Amino acid sequence: MDKATKTATIAKFARKDGDTGSPEVQIALLSGRINELTTHLKSNPKDNSTRHGLLAMVALRKRLLAYLERENHAKYIEITDALNIRRTK
């Protein structure tokens, strides 16, 4: 993910200026990295260290989504729709 894409993603999902730690921003950034690594693994299927990192990112995103669903269900619906992420349940 290049700097311009990352900055645009942060600006789109931030709650206020300078916000990089909210769950919405973290989920959006992880989703971008997950998409990039998924395309990388399609062309490099034996890259197991990248696969391990990808699974860790997916697990972290899953925990953040569960937290967001508990705390602010409307935001959870909004971010899963915006990022095209399947919802649990």
N, C-alpha and C positions, 0 to 999 in steps of 0.2 A: 504494500500500500504506500503510494507516494505521499509526500507532505501535503500537496494540494487536496487530494482526495480525503486524507485524514482530517484536515482543517474544515473542509466542507461538511463532512459527516458530523464532526463535533458541533459546528454551528447549527446544523439542522436539528440535532437531538438535545442540545444543551438546554437546561432550565433557565440559565442566566448567562451573562458574559463570563468567560473564564471557567466555566463548568466543564471539568473533564472526568469527574469522579462519580457522577450520578449513574445509577444502574442503566438508564436509557442510553447514555453515551457509551458505557462499557459494552453493552449488548450490541450496539451498532458497530463499534470498532471490531469486536470479536467476530461478528458476522462477516465483515469485510475480509478479515484475515482467514476465516474458515473457508470462504468462497475461493480465495486465492490458493490456499493449500490444497483444496479439493481438485482444482484444475491441474496443479503441479503433480499431484499423486496419480492423476489419470495418465499422464505421460511418463511418470517414473514410479511404477508400481512396487518396486523393490526398496524404496526409500523408507525404511522402517522407523528411523529416528524422526522423520517428519510426520509419519503416521501417528507415532506416540504423542508428539506435540499437538497434533490436530485433535486427537481424542481428549487430551487434557483441556483444550480450548472449548470443545463441545460440552464437556462436563461443567466447566466454569459458566458457560453461557446458560446452560440448563439450570444451574443453581441461581443465577441472577434472575432468570425469567420466573422461577418459582417464588423468589423473594418479591419481585415486582407484582406478581399476580396476587400475593397475599396483601401487600401494602396498598397498591393502587391498581385495581382491576381494570379501570378504564384506560389507563396508560398502557397496561399490558396488552389489551386488545388493539390499541392504536399502534404500538411498536411491532407487534407480530404481523399486523396487516401491512405496515410500511416496509418491513424487511422480508416479507414473504416467508415467515417462519411458521411451521405447523404448531398448533396449540396442543397442549396435553389436555386430556379429558374431552 
